[in-house]
Each structure stands twice: as structure tokens, then as C-alpha cells.
Amino acid sequence: MSKGRSQQCIQHRNLKLAARFYFYSSLIGLKFSVCLDHLHEEFDIKEATITDVLADNSTIINNLERKNVSIAQLKKSFPYLNWQYNHAKRYHNTEQLLLVLS
């Protein structure tokens, strides 16, 4: 018996990570660096690890893009995740930064 996280748990996490990346990049239209920031906060893993996982699971992401998977379909596949994106939150953070710099 091997120690550490099970391979099945890691594969499931990677599937969720790929779906979230597809959501942020293709459906919401965020830049890659912003996607990485969000994924880092959500999954608590380093950005370098995220990029490795995305590269290893590019087939999954490509399939989501090719099939034009909708937010409704993502909600059905992963009902426990929040599939709403608050665009105003991004701008609010910019306003806060400007206030600090002033």
C-alpha cells in the first residue's frame, strides 16, 4: 500500500481544475495569469503545479472547448462548485489598490 494521496483523488482534483480553467479562460474570458490566481486561491496549490496539471490535462480542456460545454453543463457535472463569476469583484479590487496607492 502506497502512502500519500490516492491517485483517484488526484485525478478527480485535476478534472475539477481543468473544468475551472476552462470556465475562467473560455467562458469568462480571463487572461491566463488571472486564471492562475483564481485557481491558486481555490485549490491551494502553487501556480507552477497548476500549469503542470493543465499541461498534463490539456486533452480534457480541449474536449470541453470542442464540445462547447456550457456553464449549465458544468453545474450538472460539478454541482458543489460555484459557477457564477462576479466581474465587479475584479474592478472592486482595483479600486481598493488605487486607494492604497493614493
Distance bins in CASP14 RR format, pairs under 12 A and 6 or more apart:
PFRMAT RR
TARGET T0000
AUTHOR 0000-0000-0000
RMODE 2
METHOD distances of the structure
MODEL  1
2 10 0 0 0 0 0 1 0 0 0 0 0
4 10 0 0 0 0 1 0 0 0 0 0 0
5 11 0 0 0 0 0 1 0 0 0 0 0
5 12 0 0 0 0 0 1 0 0 0 0 0
5 13 0 0 0 0 1 0 0 0 0 0 0
5 14 0 0 0 0 0 1 0 0 0 0 0
5 45 0 0 0 0 0 1 0 0 0 0 0
6 12 0 0 0 0 1 0 0 0 0 0 0
6 13 0 0 0 0 0 1 0 0 0 0 0
7 13 0 0 0 0 0 1 0 0 0 0 0
7 14 0 0 0 0 0 1 0 0 0 0 0
8 14 0 0 0 0 0 1 0 0 0 0 0
8 15 0 0 0 0 0 1 0 0 0 0 0
9 15 0 0 0 0 0 1 0 0 0 0 0
9 16 0 0 0 0 0 1 0 0 0 0 0
10 16 0 0 0 0 0 1 0 0 0 0 0
10 17 0 0 0 0 0 1 0 0 0 0 0
10 43 0 0 0 0 0 1 0 0 0 0 0
10 45 0 0 0 0 0 1 0 0 0 0 0
10 49 0 0 0 0 0 1 0 0 0 0 0
10 52 0 0 0 0 0 1 0 0 0 0 0
10 53 0 0 0 0 1 0 0 0 0 0 0
10 56 0 0 0 0 0 1 0 0 0 0 0
10 57 0 0 0 0 0 1 0 0 0 0 0
11 17 0 0 0 0 0 1 0 0 0 0 0
11 18 0 0 0 0 0 1 0 0 0 0 0
11 53 0 0 0 0 0 1 0 0 0 0 0
11 56 0 0 0 0 0 1 0 0 0 0 0
11 57 0 0 0 0 1 0 0 0 0 0 0
11 60 0 0 0 0 0 1 0 0 0 0 0
12 18 0 0 0 0 0 1 0 0 0 0 0
12 19 0 0 0 0 0 1 0 0 0 0 0
12 43 0 0 0 0 0 1 0 0 0 0 0
12 57 0 0 0 0 0 1 0 0 0 0 0
12 60 0 0 0 0 0 1 0 0 0 0 0
12 77 0 0 0 0 0 1 0 0 0 0 0
12 78 0 0 0 0 0 1 0 0 0 0 0
12 80 0 0 0 0 0 1 0 0 0 0 0
13 19 0 0 0 0 0 1 0 0 0 0 0
13 20 0 0 0 0 0 1 0 0 0 0 0
13 39 0 0 0 0 0 1 0 0 0 0 0
13 42 0 0 0 0 0 1 0 0 0 0 0
13 43 1 0 0 1 0 0 0 0 0 0 0
13 44 0 0 0 0 0 1 0 0 0 0 0
13 45 0 0 0 0 1 0 0 0 0 0 0
13 49 0 0 0 0 0 1 0 0 0 0 0
13 50 0 0 0 0 0 1 0 0 0 0 0
13 53 0 0 0 0 1 0 0 0 0 0 0
13 57 0 0 0 0 0 1 0 0 0 0 0
13 78 0 0 0 0 0 1 0 0 0 0 0
14 20 0 0 0 0 0 1 0 0 0 0 0
14 21 0 0 0 0 0 1 0 0 0 0 0
14 39 0 0 0 0 0 1 0 0 0 0 0
14 43 0 0 0 0 1 0 0 0 0 0 0
14 45 0 0 0 0 0 1 0 0 0 0 0
14 49 0 0 0 0 0 1 0 0 0 0 0
14 50 0 0 0 0 0 1 0 0 0 0 0
14 52 0 0 0 0 1 0 0 0 0 0 0
14 53 1 0 1 0 0 0 0 0 0 0 0
14 54 0 0 0 0 1 0 0 0 0 0 0
14 55 0 0 0 0 0 1 0 0 0 0 0
14 56 1 0 0 1 0 0 0 0 0 0 0
14 57 1 0 1 0 0 0 0 0 0 0 0
14 58 0 0 0 0 0 1 0 0 0 0 0
14 59 0 0 0 0 0 1 0 0 0 0 0
14 60 1 0 0 1 0 0 0 0 0 0 0
14 61 0 0 0 0 0 1 0 0 0 0 0
15 21 0 0 0 0 0 1 0 0 0 0 0
15 22 0 0 0 0 0 1 0 0 0 0 0
15 43 0 0 0 0 0 1 0 0 0 0 0
15 53 0 0 0 0 1 0 0 0 0 0 0
15 54 0 0 0 0 0 1 0 0 0 0 0
15 56 0 0 0 0 0 1 0 0 0 0 0
15 57 1 0 0 1 0 0 0 0 0 0 0
15 59 0 0 0 0 0 1 0 0 0 0 0
15 60 1 0 0 1 0 0 0 0 0 0 0
15 61 0 0 0 0 0 1 0 0 0 0 0
15 63 0 0 0 0 0 1 0 0 0 0 0
15 64 0 0 0 0 0 1 0 0 0 0 0
15 74 0 0 0 0 0 1 0 0 0 0 0
15 77 0 0 0 0 1 0 0 0 0 0 0
15 78 0 0 0 0 1 0 0 0 0 0 0
15 81 0 0 0 0 0 1 0 0 0 0 0
16 22 0 0 0 0 0 1 0 0 0 0 0
16 23 0 0 0 0 0 1 0 0 0 0 0
16 39 0 0 0 0 1 0 0 0 0 0 0
16 42 0 0 0 0 1 0 0 0 0 0 0
16 43 1 0 0 1 0 0 0 0 0 0 0
16 45 0 0 0 0 0 1 0 0 0 0 0
16 50 0 0 0 0 0 1 0 0 0 0 0
16 53 0 0 0 0 0 1 0 0 0 0 0
16 57 0 0 0 0 0 1 0 0 0 0 0
16 60 0 0 0 0 0 1 0 0 0 0 0
16 74 0 0 0 0 0 1 0 0 0 0 0
16 77 0 0 0 0 1 0 0 0 0 0 0
16 78 1 0 0 1 0 0 0 0 0 0 0
16 79 0 0 0 0 0 1 0 0 0 0 0
16 80 0 0 0 0 1 0 0 0 0 0 0
16 81 1 0 0 1 0 0 0 0 0 0 0
16 83 0 0 0 0 0 1 0 0 0 0 0
17 23 0 0 0 0 0 1 0 0 0 0 0
17 24 0 0 0 0 0 1 0 0 0 0 0
17 35 0 0 0 0 0 1 0 0 0 0 0
17 36 0 0 0 0 0 1 0 0 0 0 0
17 38 0 0 0 0 0 1 0 0 0 0 0
17 39 1 0 0 1 0 0 0 0 0 0 0
17 40 0 0 0 0 0 1 0 0 0 0 0
17 42 0 0 0 0 1 0 0 0 0 0 0
17 43 1 0 1 0 0 0 0 0 0 0 0
17 44 0 0 0 0 0 1 0 0 0 0 0
17 45 0 0 0 0 1 0 0 0 0 0 0
17 47 0 0 0 0 0 1 0 0 0 0 0
17 49 0 0 0 0 1 0 0 0 0 0 0
17 50 1 0 0 1 0 0 0 0 0 0 0
17 51 0 0 0 0 0 1 0 0 0 0 0
17 52 0 0 0 0 0 1 0 0 0 0 0
17 53 1 0 1 0 0 0 0 0 0 0 0
17 54 1 0 0 1 0 0 0 0 0 0 0
17 55 0 0 0 0 0 1 0 0 0 0 0
17 56 0 0 0 0 0 1 0 0 0 0 0
17 57 1 0 0 1 0 0 0 0 0 0 0
17 60 0 0 0 0 1 0 0 0 0 0 0
17 61 0 0 0 0 1 0 0 0 0 0 0
17 78 0 0 0 0 0 1 0 0 0 0 0
17 81 0 0 0 0 0 1 0 0 0 0 0
18 24 0 0 0 0 0 1 0 0 0 0 0
18 25 0 0 0 0 0 1 0 0 0 0 0
18 26 0 0 0 0 0 1 0 0 0 0 0
18 35 0 0 0 0 0 1 0 0 0 0 0
18 39 0 0 0 0 0 1 0 0 0 0 0
18 43 0 0 0 0 0 1 0 0 0 0 0
18 50 0 0 0 0 0 1 0 0 0 0 0
18 53 1 0 0 1 0 0 0 0 0 0 0
18 54 1 0 0 1 0 0 0 0 0 0 0
18 55 0 0 0 0 0 1 0 0 0 0 0
18 56 0 0 0 0 1 0 0 0 0 0 0
18 57 1 0 1 0 0 0 0 0 0 0 0
18 58 0 0 0 0 1 0 0 0 0 0 0
18 59 0 0 0 0 1 0 0 0 0 0 0
18 60 1 0 1 0 0 0 0 0 0 0 0
18 61 1 0 1 0 0 0 0 0 0 0 0
18 62 0 0 0 0 1 0 0 0 0 0 0
18 63 0 0 0 0 1 0 0 0 0 0 0
18 64 1 0 0 1 0 0 0 0 0 0 0
18 65 0 0 0 0 0 1 0 0 0 0 0
18 69 0 0 0 0 0 1 0 0 0 0 0
18 74 0 0 0 0 0 1 0 0 0 0 0
18 77 0 0 0 0 0 1 0 0 0 0 0
18 78 0 0 0 0 0 1 0 0 0 0 0
19 25 0 0 0 0 0 1 0 0 0 0 0
19 26 0 0 0 0 0 1 0 0 0 0 0
19 27 0 0 0 0 0 1 0 0 0 0 0
19 39 0 0 0 0 0 1 0 0 0 0 0
19 42 0 0 0 0 0 1 0 0 0 0 0
19 43 0 0 0 0 0 1 0 0 0 0 0
19 53 0 0 0 0 0 1 0 0 0 0 0
19 54 0 0 0 0 0 1 0 0 0 0 0
19 57 0 0 0 0 1 0 0 0 0 0 0
19 60 1 0 0 1 0 0 0 0 0 0 0
19 61 0 0 0 0 1 0 0 0 0 0 0
19 63 0 0 0 0 0 1 0 0 0 0 0
19 64 1 0 0 1 0 0 0 0 0 0 0
19 65 0 0 0 0 0 1 0 0 0 0 0
19 69 0 0 0 0 1 0 0 0 0 0 0
19 71 0 0 0 0 0 1 0 0 0 0 0
19 73 0 0 0 0 1 0 0 0 0 0 0
19 74 1 0 1 0 0 0 0 0 0 0 0
19 75 0 0 0 0 0 1 0 0 0 0 0
19 76 0 0 0 0 0 1 0 0 0 0 0
19 77 1 0 0 1 0 0 0 0 0 0 0
19 78 1 0 0 1 0 0 0 0 0 0 0
19 81 0 0 0 0 1 0 0 0 0 0 0
19 83 0 0 0 0 1 0 0 0 0 0 0
20 26 0 0 0 0 0 1 0 0 0 0 0
20 27 0 0 0 0 0 1 0 0 0 0 0
20 28 0 0 0 0 0 1 0 0 0 0 0
20 30 0 0 0 0 0 1 0 0 0 0 0
20 35 0 0 0 0 1 0 0 0 0 0 0
20 36 0 0 0 0 0 1 0 0 0 0 0
20 38 1 0 0 1 0 0 0 0 0 0 0
20 39 1 0 0 1 0 0 0 0 0 0 0
20 40 0 0 0 0 0 1 0 0 0 0 0
20 41 0 0 0 0 0 1 0 0 0 0 0
20 42 1 0 0 1 0 0 0 0 0 0 0
20 43 1 0 0 1 0 0 0 0 0 0 0
20 50 0 0 0 0 1 0 0 0 0 0 0
20 53 0 0 0 0 0 1 0 0 0 0 0
20 54 0 0 0 0 0 1 0 0 0 0 0
20 57 0 0 0 0 0 1 0 0 0 0 0
20 60 0 0 0 0 0 1 0 0 0 0 0
20 61 0 0 0 0 0 1 0 0 0 0 0
20 64 0 0 0 0 0 1 0 0 0 0 0
20 71 0 0 0 0 0 1 0 0 0 0 0
20 74 0 0 0 0 1 0 0 0 0 0 0
20 77 0 0 0 0 0 1 0 0 0 0 0
20 78 0 0 0 0 1 0 0 0 0 0 0
20 81 1 0 0 1 0 0 0 0 0 0 0
20 82 0 0 0 0 0 1 0 0 0 0 0
20 83 0 0 0 0 1 0 0 0 0 0 0
20 85 0 0 0 0 0 1 0 0 0 0 0
21 27 0 0 0 0 0 1 0 0 0 0 0
21 28 0 0 0 0 0 1 0 0 0 0 0
21 29 0 0 0 0 0 1 0 0 0 0 0
21 30 0 0 0 0 1 0 0 0 0 0 0
21 32 0 0 0 0 1 0 0 0 0 0 0
21 34 0 0 0 0 0 1 0 0 0 0 0
21 35 1 0 1 0 0 0 0 0 0 0 0
21 36 0 0 0 0 1 0 0 0 0 0 0
21 37 0 0 0 0 0 1 0 0 0 0 0
21 38 0 0 0 0 1 0 0 0 0 0 0
21 39 1 0 0 1 0 0 0 0 0 0 0
21 40 0 0 0 0 0 1 0 0 0 0 0
21 42 0 0 0 0 0 1 0 0 0 0 0
21 43 0 0 0 0 0 1 0 0 0 0 0
21 50 0 0 0 0 1 0 0 0 0 0 0
21 51 0 0 0 0 0 1 0 0 0 0 0
21 53 0 0 0 0 1 0 0 0 0 0 0
21 54 1 0 1 0 0 0 0 0 0 0 0
21 55 0 0 0 0 0 1 0 0 0 0 0
21 57 0 0 0 0 1 0 0 0 0 0 0
21 58 0 0 0 0 1 0 0 0 0 0 0
21 60 0 0 0 0 1 0 0 0 0 0 0
21 61 1 0 0 1 0 0 0 0 0 0 0
21 62 0 0 0 0 0 1 0 0 0 0 0
21 64 0 0 0 0 1 0 0 0 0 0 0
21 65 0 0 0 0 0 1 0 0 0 0 0
21 74 0 0 0 0 0 1 0 0 0 0 0
22 28 0 0 0 0 1 0 0 0 0 0 0
22 29 0 0 0 0 0 1 0 0 0 0 0
22 30 0 0 0 0 0 1 0 0 0 0 0
22 35 0 0 0 0 1 0 0 0 0 0 0
22 39 0 0 0 0 0 1 0 0 0 0 0
22 54 0 0 0 0 1 0 0 0 0 0 0
22 57 0 0 0 0 0 1 0 0 0 0 0
22 58 0 0 0 0 0 1 0 0 0 0 0
22 60 0 0 0 0 1 0 0 0 0 0 0
22 61 1 0 1 0 0 0 0 0 0 0 0
22 62 0 0 0 0 1 0 0 0 0 0 0
22 63 0 0 0 0 1 0 0 0 0 0 0
22 64 1 0 1 0 0 0 0 0 0 0 0
22 65 1 0 0 1 0 0 0 0 0 0 0
22 66 0 0 0 0 0 1 0 0 0 0 0
22 67 0 0 0 0 0 1 0 0 0 0 0
22 68 0 0 0 0 0 1 0 0 0 0 0
22 69 1 0 0 1 0 0 0 0 0 0 0
22 70 0 0 0 0 0 1 0 0 0 0 0
22 71 0 0 0 0 0 1 0 0 0 0 0
22 73 0 0 0 0 0 1 0 0 0 0 0
22 74 1 0 0 1 0 0 0 0 0 0 0
22 77 0 0 0 0 0 1 0 0 0 0 0
22 78 0 0 0 0 0 1 0 0 0 0 0
22 83 0 0 0 0 0 1 0 0 0 0 0
23 29 0 0 0 0 1 0 0 0 0 0 0
23 30 0 0 0 0 1 0 0 0 0 0 0
23 35 0 0 0 0 1 0 0 0 0 0 0
23 38 0 0 0 0 1 0 0 0 0 0 0
23 39 0 0 0 0 0 1 0 0 0 0 0
23 42 0 0 0 0 0 1 0 0 0 0 0
23 61 0 0 0 0 0 1 0 0 0 0 0
23 64 0 0 0 0 1 0 0 0 0 0 0
23 65 0 0 0 0 0 1 0 0 0 0 0
23 69 0 0 0 0 1 0 0 0 0 0 0
23 70 0 0 0 0 0 1 0 0 0 0 0
23 71 1 0 0 1 0 0 0 0 0 0 0
23 72 0 0 0 0 0 1 0 0 0 0 0
23 73 0 0 0 0 0 1 0 0 0 0 0
23 74 1 0 0 1 0 0 0 0 0 0 0
23 75 0 0 0 0 0 1 0 0 0 0 0
23 77 0 0 0 0 0 1 0 0 0 0 0
23 78 0 0 0 0 1 0 0 0 0 0 0
23 81 0 0 0 0 1 0 0 0 0 0 0
23 82 0 0 0 0 0 1 0 0 0 0 0
23 83 1 0 0 1 0 0 0 0 0 0 0
23 84 0 0 0 0 0 1 0 0 0 0 0
23 85 1 0 0 1 0 0 0 0 0 0 0
24 30 1 0 1 0 0 0 0 0 0 0 0
24 31 0 0 0 0 1 0 0 0 0 0 0
24 32 0 0 0 0 1 0 0 0 0 0 0
24 33 0 0 0 0 0 1 0 0 0 0 0
24 34 1 0 0 1 0 0 0 0 0 0 0
24 35 1 0 1 0 0 0 0 0 0 0 0
24 36 0 0 0 0 1 0 0 0 0 0 0
24 37 0 0 0 0 1 0 0 0 0 0 0
24 38 1 0 1 0 0 0 0 0 0 0 0
24 39 1 0 0 1 0 0 0 0 0 0 0
24 40 0 0 0 0 0 1 0 0 0 0 0
24 41 0 0 0 0 0 1 0 0 0 0 0
24 42 0 0 0 0 1 0 0 0 0 0 0
24 50 0 0 0 0 0 1 0 0 0 0 0
24 54 0 0 0 0 0 1 0 0 0 0 0
24 61 0 0 0 0 0 1 0 0 0 0 0
24 64 0 0 0 0 0 1 0 0 0 0 0
24 71 0 0 0 0 0 1 0 0 0 0 0
24 74 0 0 0 0 0 1 0 0 0 0 0
24 81 0 0 0 0 0 1 0 0 0 0 0
24 83 0 0 0 0 0 1 0 0 0 0 0
24 85 1 0 0 1 0 0 0 0 0 0 0
24 87 0 0 0 0 0 1 0 0 0 0 0
24 90 0 0 0 0 0 1 0 0 0 0 0
25 31 0 0 0 0 1 0 0 0 0 0 0
25 32 1 0 0 1 0 0 0 0 0 0 0
25 33 0 0 0 0 0 1 0 0 0 0 0
25 34 0 0 0 0 1 0 0 0 0 0 0
25 35 1 0 1 0 0 0 0 0 0 0 0
25 36 0 0 0 0 0 1 0 0 0 0 0
25 38 0 0 0 0 0 1 0 0 0 0 0
25 39 0 0 0 0 0 1 0 0 0 0 0
25 54 0 0 0 0 1 0 0 0 0 0 0
25 61 0 0 0 0 1 0 0 0 0 0 0
25 64 0 0 0 0 0 1 0 0 0 0 0
25 65 0 0 0 0 1 0 0 0 0 0 0
25 85 0 0 0 0 0 1 0 0 0 0 0
26 32 0 0 0 0 0 1 0 0 0 0 0
26 35 0 0 0 0 1 0 0 0 0 0 0
26 61 0 0 0 0 1 0 0 0 0 0 0
26 62 0 0 0 0 0 1 0 0 0 0 0
26 63 0 0 0 0 0 1 0 0 0 0 0
26 64 1 0 0 1 0 0 0 0 0 0 0
26 65 1 0 1 0 0 0 0 0 0 0 0
26 66 0 0 0 0 0 1 0 0 0 0 0
26 67 0 0 0 0 0 1 0 0 0 0 0
26 68 0 0 0 0 1 0 0 0 0 0 0
26 69 0 0 0 0 1 0 0 0 0 0 0
26 70 0 0 0 0 0 1 0 0 0 0 0
26 71 0 0 0 0 0 1 0 0 0 0 0
26 74 0 0 0 0 0 1 0 0 0 0 0
27 35 0 0 0 0 0 1 0 0 0 0 0
27 61 0 0 0 0 0 1 0 0 0 0 0
27 64 0 0 0 0 1 0 0 0 0 0 0
27 65 0 0 0 0 1 0 0 0 0 0 0
27 68 0 0 0 0 1 0 0 0 0 0 0
27 69 0 0 0 0 1 0 0 0 0 0 0
27 70 1 0 0 1 0 0 0 0 0 0 0
27 71 1 0 0 1 0 0 0 0 0 0 0
27 72 0 0 0 0 0 1 0 0 0 0 0
27 73 0 0 0 0 0 1 0 0 0 0 0
27 74 0 0 0 0 1 0 0 0 0 0 0
27 75 0 0 0 0 0 1 0 0 0 0 0
27 83 0 0 0 0 1 0 0 0 0 0 0
27 84 0 0 0 0 0 1 0 0 0 0 0
27 85 0 0 0 0 1 0 0 0 0 0 0
28 34 0 0 0 0 1 0 0 0 0 0 0
28 35 0 0 0 0 1 0 0 0 0 0 0
28 38 0 0 0 0 1 0 0 0 0 0 0
28 71 0 0 0 0 1 0 0 0 0 0 0
28 74 0 0 0 0 0 1 0 0 0 0 0
28 83 0 0 0 0 0 1 0 0 0 0 0
28 84 0 0 0 0 0 1 0 0 0 0 0
28 85 1 0 1 0 0 0 0 0 0 0 0
28 86 0 0 0 0 0 1 0 0 0 0 0
28 87 0 0 0 0 1 0 0 0 0 0 0
28 89 0 0 0 0 0 1 0 0 0 0 0
28 90 0 0 0 0 1 0 0 0 0 0 0
29 35 0 0 0 0 1 0 0 0 0 0 0
29 38 0 0 0 0 0 1 0 0 0 0 0
29 85 0 0 0 0 1 0 0 0 0 0 0
29 87 0 0 0 0 0 1 0 0 0 0 0
29 90 0 0 0 0 0 1 0 0 0 0 0
30 36 0 0 0 0 1 0 0 0 0 0 0
30 37 0 0 0 0 1 0 0 0 0 0 0
30 38 1 0 0 1 0 0 0 0 0 0 0
30 39 0 0 0 0 0 1 0 0 0 0 0
30 85 0 0 0 0 1 0 0 0 0 0 0
30 87 0 0 0 0 1 0 0 0 0 0 0
30 89 0 0 0 0 0 1 0 0 0 0 0
30 90 0 0 0 0 1 0 0 0 0 0 0
31 37 0 0 0 0 1 0 0 0 0 0 0
31 38 0 0 0 0 0 1 0 0 0 0 0
31 90 0 0 0 0 0 1 0 0 0 0 0
32 38 0 0 0 0 0 1 0 0 0 0 0
32 39 0 0 0 0 0 1 0 0 0 0 0
32 47 0 0 0 0 0 1 0 0 0 0 0
32 50 0 0 0 0 0 1 0 0 0 0 0
32 51 0 0 0 0 1 0 0 0 0 0 0
32 54 0 0 0 0 1 0 0 0 0 0 0
33 39 0 0 0 0 0 1 0 0 0 0 0
33 40 0 0 0 0 0 1 0 0 0 0 0
33 47 0 0 0 0 1 0 0 0 0 0 0
33 50 0 0 0 0 0 1 0 0 0 0 0
33 51 0 0 0 0 0 1 0 0 0 0 0
34 40 0 0 0 0 0 1 0 0 0 0 0
34 41 0 0 0 0 0 1 0 0 0 0 0
34 47 0 0 0 0 0 1 0 0 0 0 0
34 85 0 0 0 0 0 1 0 0 0 0 0
34 87 0 0 0 0 0 1 0 0 0 0 0
34 89 0 0 0 0 0 1 0 0 0 0 0
34 90 1 0 0 1 0 0 0 0 0 0 0
34 93 0 0 0 0 0 1 0 0 0 0 0
34 94 0 0 0 0 0 1 0 0 0 0 0
35 41 0 0 0 0 0 1 0 0 0 0 0
35 42 0 0 0 0 0 1 0 0 0 0 0
35 43 0 0 0 0 0 1 0 0 0 0 0
35 47 0 0 0 0 1 0 0 0 0 0 0
35 50 0 0 0 0 1 0 0 0 0 0 0
35 51 0 0 0 0 0 1 0 0 0 0 0
35 54 0 0 0 0 1 0 0 0 0 0 0
35 61 0 0 0 0 0 1 0 0 0 0 0
35 85 0 0 0 0 0 1 0 0 0 0 0
36 42 0 0 0 0 0 1 0 0 0 0 0
36 43 0 0 0 0 0 1 0 0 0 0 0
36 45 0 0 0 0 0 1 0 0 0 0 0
36 46 0 0 0 0 1 0 0 0 0 0 0
36 47 1 0 1 0 0 0 0 0 0 0 0
36 48 0 0 0 0 1 0 0 0 0 0 0
36 49 0 0 0 0 0 1 0 0 0 0 0
36 50 1 0 1 0 0 0 0 0 0 0 0
36 51 1 0 0 1 0 0 0 0 0 0 0
36 52 0 0 0 0 0 1 0 0 0 0 0
36 53 0 0 0 0 0 1 0 0 0 0 0
36 54 0 0 0 0 1 0 0 0 0 0 0
37 43 0 0 0 0 0 1 0 0 0 0 0
37 47 1 0 0 1 0 0 0 0 0 0 0
37 50 0 0 0 0 1 0 0 0 0 0 0
37 90 0 0 0 0 0 1 0 0 0 0 0
37 93 0 0 0 0 0 1 0 0 0 0 0
38 47 0 0 0 0 0 1 0 0 0 0 0
38 50 0 0 0 0 1 0 0 0 0 0 0
38 82 0 0 0 0 0 1 0 0 0 0 0
38 85 0 0 0 0 1 0 0 0 0 0 0
38 86 0 0 0 0 0 1 0 0 0 0 0
38 89 0 0 0 0 0 1 0 0 0 0 0
38 90 0 0 0 0 1 0 0 0 0 0 0
38 93 0 0 0 0 0 1 0 0 0 0 0
39 45 1 0 0 1 0 0 0 0 0 0 0
39 46 0 0 0 0 0 1 0 0 0 0 0
39 47 1 0 0 1 0 0 0 0 0 0 0
39 48 0 0 0 0 0 1 0 0 0 0 0
39 49 0 0 0 0 1 0 0 0 0 0 0
39 50 1 0 1 0 0 0 0 0 0 0 0
39 51 0 0 0 0 1 0 0 0 0 0 0
39 53 0 0 0 0 1 0 0 0 0 0 0
39 54 0 0 0 0 1 0 0 0 0 0 0
40 46 1 0 0 1 0 0 0 0 0 0 0
40 47 1 0 1 0 0 0 0 0 0 0 0
40 48 0 0 0 0 0 1 0 0 0 0 0
40 49 0 0 0 0 1 0 0 0 0 0 0
40 50 1 0 0 1 0 0 0 0 0 0 0
40 51 0 0 0 0 0 1 0 0 0 0 0
40 53 0 0 0 0 0 1 0 0 0 0 0
41 47 0 0 0 0 0 1 0 0 0 0 0
41 50 0 0 0 0 0 1 0 0 0 0 0
41 89 0 0 0 0 0 1 0 0 0 0 0
42 50 0 0 0 0 1 0 0 0 0 0 0
42 78 0 0 0 0 0 1 0 0 0 0 0
42 81 0 0 0 0 1 0 0 0 0 0 0
42 82 0 0 0 0 1 0 0 0 0 0 0
43 49 0 0 0 0 1 0 0 0 0 0 0
43 50 1 0 0 1 0 0 0 0 0 0 0
43 53 0 0 0 0 1 0 0 0 0 0 0
43 54 0 0 0 0 0 1 0 0 0 0 0
43 81 0 0 0 0 0 1 0 0 0 0 0
44 50 0 0 0 0 0 1 0 0 0 0 0
45 51 0 0 0 0 0 1 0 0 0 0 0
45 52 0 0 0 0 1 0 0 0 0 0 0
45 53 1 0 0 1 0 0 0 0 0 0 0
45 54 0 0 0 0 0 1 0 0 0 0 0
46 52 0 0 0 0 1 0 0 0 0 0 0
46 53 0 0 0 0 0 1 0 0 0 0 0
47 53 0 0 0 0 0 1 0 0 0 0 0
47 54 0 0 0 0 0 1 0 0 0 0 0
48 54 0 0 0 0 0 1 0 0 0 0 0
48 55 0 0 0 0 0 1 0 0 0 0 0
49 55 0 0 0 0 0 1 0 0 0 0 0
49 56 0 0 0 0 0 1 0 0 0 0 0
50 56 0 0 0 0 0 1 0 0 0 0 0
50 57 0 0 0 0 0 1 0 0 0 0 0
51 57 0 0 0 0 0 1 0 0 0 0 0
51 58 0 0 0 0 0 1 0 0 0 0 0
52 58 0 0 0 0 0 1 0 0 0 0 0
53 60 0 0 0 0 0 1 0 0 0 0 0
53 61 0 0 0 0 0 1 0 0 0 0 0
54 60 0 0 0 0 1 0 0 0 0 0 0
54 61 1 0 0 1 0 0 0 0 0 0 0
54 62 0 0 0 0 0 1 0 0 0 0 0
55 61 0 0 0 0 1 0 0 0 0 0 0
55 62 0 0 0 0 0 1 0 0 0 0 0
57 63 0 0 0 0 1 0 0 0 0 0 0
57 64 0 0 0 0 0 1 0 0 0 0 0
58 64 0 0 0 0 0 1 0 0 0 0 0
58 65 0 0 0 0 0 1 0 0 0 0 0
58 66 0 0 0 0 0 1 0 0 0 0 0
59 65 0 0 0 0 0 1 0 0 0 0 0
59 66 0 0 0 0 0 1 0 0 0 0 0
60 66 0 0 0 0 0 1 0 0 0 0 0
60 67 0 0 0 0 0 1 0 0 0 0 0
60 69 0 0 0 0 0 1 0 0 0 0 0
60 77 0 0 0 0 0 1 0 0 0 0 0
61 67 0 0 0 0 0 1 0 0 0 0 0
61 69 0 0 0 0 0 1 0 0 0 0 0
62 68 0 0 0 0 0 1 0 0 0 0 0
62 69 0 0 0 0 0 1 0 0 0 0 0
63 69 0 0 0 0 1 0 0 0 0 0 0
64 70 0 0 0 0 0 1 0 0 0 0 0
64 71 0 0 0 0 0 1 0 0 0 0 0
64 73 0 0 0 0 1 0 0 0 0 0 0
64 74 0 0 0 0 1 0 0 0 0 0 0
64 77 0 0 0 0 0 1 0 0 0 0 0
64 78 0 0 0 0 0 1 0 0 0 0 0
67 73 0 0 0 0 1 0 0 0 0 0 0
67 74 0 0 0 0 0 1 0 0 0 0 0
67 77 0 0 0 0 0 1 0 0 0 0 0
68 74 0 0 0 0 0 1 0 0 0 0 0
69 75 0 0 0 0 0 1 0 0 0 0 0
69 76 0 0 0 0 1 0 0 0 0 0 0
69 77 0 0 0 0 1 0 0 0 0 0 0
69 78 0 0 0 0 0 1 0 0 0 0 0
69 83 0 0 0 0 0 1 0 0 0 0 0
70 76 0 0 0 0 1 0 0 0 0 0 0
70 77 0 0 0 0 0 1 0 0 0 0 0
70 83 0 0 0 0 1 0 0 0 0 0 0
71 77 0 0 0 0 0 1 0 0 0 0 0
71 78 0 0 0 0 0 1 0 0 0 0 0
71 81 0 0 0 0 0 1 0 0 0 0 0
71 82 0 0 0 0 0 1 0 0 0 0 0
71 83 1 0 1 0 0 0 0 0 0 0 0
71 84 0 0 0 0 1 0 0 0 0 0 0
71 85 0 0 0 0 1 0 0 0 0 0 0
72 78 0 0 0 0 0 1 0 0 0 0 0
72 79 0 0 0 0 0 1 0 0 0 0 0
72 83 0 0 0 0 1 0 0 0 0 0 0
73 79 0 0 0 0 0 1 0 0 0 0 0
73 83 0 0 0 0 1 0 0 0 0 0 0
74 80 0 0 0 0 0 1 0 0 0 0 0
74 81 1 0 0 1 0 0 0 0 0 0 0
74 82 0 0 0 0 0 1 0 0 0 0 0
74 83 1 0 1 0 0 0 0 0 0 0 0
74 84 0 0 0 0 0 1 0 0 0 0 0
74 85 0 0 0 0 0 1 0 0 0 0 0
75 81 1 0 0 1 0 0 0 0 0 0 0
75 82 0 0 0 0 1 0 0 0 0 0 0
75 83 1 0 1 0 0 0 0 0 0 0 0
75 84 0 0 0 0 1 0 0 0 0 0 0
76 83 0 0 0 0 1 0 0 0 0 0 0
77 83 0 0 0 0 1 0 0 0 0 0 0
86 92 0 0 0 0 1 0 0 0 0 0 0
86 93 0 0 0 0 0 1 0 0 0 0 0
87 93 0 0 0 0 0 1 0 0 0 0 0
87 94 0 0 0 0 0 1 0 0 0 0 0
88 94 0 0 0 0 0 1 0 0 0 0 0
88 95 0 0 0 0 0 1 0 0 0 0 0
89 95 0 0 0 0 0 1 0 0 0 0 0
89 96 0 0 0 0 0 1 0 0 0 0 0
90 96 0 0 0 0 0 1 0 0 0 0 0
90 97 0 0 0 0 0 1 0 0 0 0 0
91 97 0 0 0 0 0 1 0 0 0 0 0
91 98 0 0 0 0 0 1 0 0 0 0 0
92 98 0 0 0 0 0 1 0 0 0 0 0
92 99 0 0 0 0 0 1 0 0 0 0 0
93 99 0 0 0 0 0 1 0 0 0 0 0
93 100 0 0 0 0 0 1 0 0 0 0 0
94 100 0 0 0 0 0 1 0 0 0 0 0
94 101 0 0 0 0 0 1 0 0 0 0 0
95 101 0 0 0 0 0 1 0 0 0 0 0
95 102 0 0 0 0 0 1 0 0 0 0 0
96 102 0 0 0 0 0 1 0 0 0 0 0
END
